[in-house]
């Protein structure tokens, strides 16, 4: 197995008026450590003076974001007090809006799920009804969790792309009729009273991996999101890459099979026309593997049919297995284009459709990726399943809030005039 390098800690600055940035640098270093850090260790890692470390540690303790978790030291000298995140110091809410299922979580400061729920995404083409349902479910989730509302930093929403990141708007997502230019951020903020962040589902999944995925979320990787569509979240040197408009990672028109079906873009064999679940289900229905008379085109119906196709493949149906295996090879071709472009060390698969295909994909993708890797003589590319679990979209949405509130960002270095 490839060794996974730990994320490189951010460095602080001892210049004046940098308190907020330094606070987040220290908090981030503590978060990334497995067992906590002493003040002396923090000074060595983040490059700040002992006095600055002491002052900021006191602020974090006063804000209940960290706790003193015992003392360590077996040699000469005074034992060092270990600082760790306080799980109950802050919470975030996450919602993953998928055409099939909408998932909700309450996340604590260390990225652990406190409470979870899932509902079938309401059908129809009325976004306001769906938003009202989401708001009601959030209210019930918070009540059931027992979390103090005053300690909830905000609500994150992971939505299918494309999105208008600046305005928190969903822009005509697939399989969600009527959702063209829906101002989801403002609508949910009005309905719930929380501060709301909206991001693409694939990007949110990548954020979840960095915040709660453990070793698989460190360094540079792409998160291959397997849902009703297929996209990728991008993390380079521990920084999530969103692109100019927040829509980085759209890979639907990478050609993976020149002899494949014609795509709506005019090319043949794109990811979108060759290997997304809806296409695989239609292929299985045409071959008589699945009963097409009972199928439909909603997100929930596609998910149900695709799950059945995966079950048949696992049970030994050779025709079903051939469909899944071919899709794995085609997806691997698309992934190789992305990994060669970005030169990452890891590919992480996940998303609401991932569990059914995981075993076959993890067997088929690595050899194709290795054969097509431009850097294979320099470094391997690891292929793994998500360390977060099947709720990666909702956990990522909540992690957006924690990232926005607590992670070191260049914007915090901007000085007010």
Number of C-alpha atoms within 10 A of each C-alpha: 6 11 7 14 12 15 17 14 16 18 17 22 17 12 9 6 13 15 18 13 22 25 21 22 24 28 23 19 23 22 22 22 14 9 12 20 24 18 18 15 16 23 20 12 17 20 15 20 15 15 11 17 20 15 12 19 22 13 14 19 17 11 13 15 18 24 20 16 16 11 12 13 10 8 7 6 7 10 13 16 18 19 23 24 25 20 17 16 18 23 28 26 33 30 29 29 24 24 25 23 16 21 26 27 30 26 28 24 21 20 22 16 18 18 17 19 15 15 13 13 20 18 16 12 12 13 20 14 13 17 18 15 14 23 19 13 18 21 11 12 20 19 12 12 13 10 18 12 14 9 13 20 19 24 29 31 31 29 28 25 25 21 26 19 19 11 15 20 23 23 19 17 18 16 17 21 15 14 19 16 15 19 18 24 22 16 19 23 16 13 14 17 12 16 16 23 25 28 30 29 31 34 33 31 36 32 31 29 29 27 26 23 19 16 16 24 27 24 20 21 31 29 29 27 28 20 23 24 21 21 27 26 25 27 25 16 13 19 16 18 18 17 10 8 11 17 19 19 23 15 19 20 18 19 22 24 18 11 12 16 16 15 17 11 11 9 16 21 21 27 27 25 24 26 26 20 25 23 18 22 27 19 17 20 17 12 13 11 17 20 13 16 7 8 15 12 11 19 21 20 16 22 22 16 24 25 19 17 27 21 16 17 21 16 11 10 14 12 16 24 20 12 18 24 19 16 25 23 21 23 24 22 22 21 26 24 19 19 22 15 10 15 19 22 20 23 26 22 22 28 24 20 21 20 16 18 23 17 12 17 23 15 13 20 22 21 13 18 26 17 11 17 20 16 14 13 8 7 13 17 20 19 22 17 20 26 19 24 18 16 23 30 37 31 36 37 35 35 34 32 26 26 19 13 13 18 22 23 15 8 8 14 15 10 8 5 3
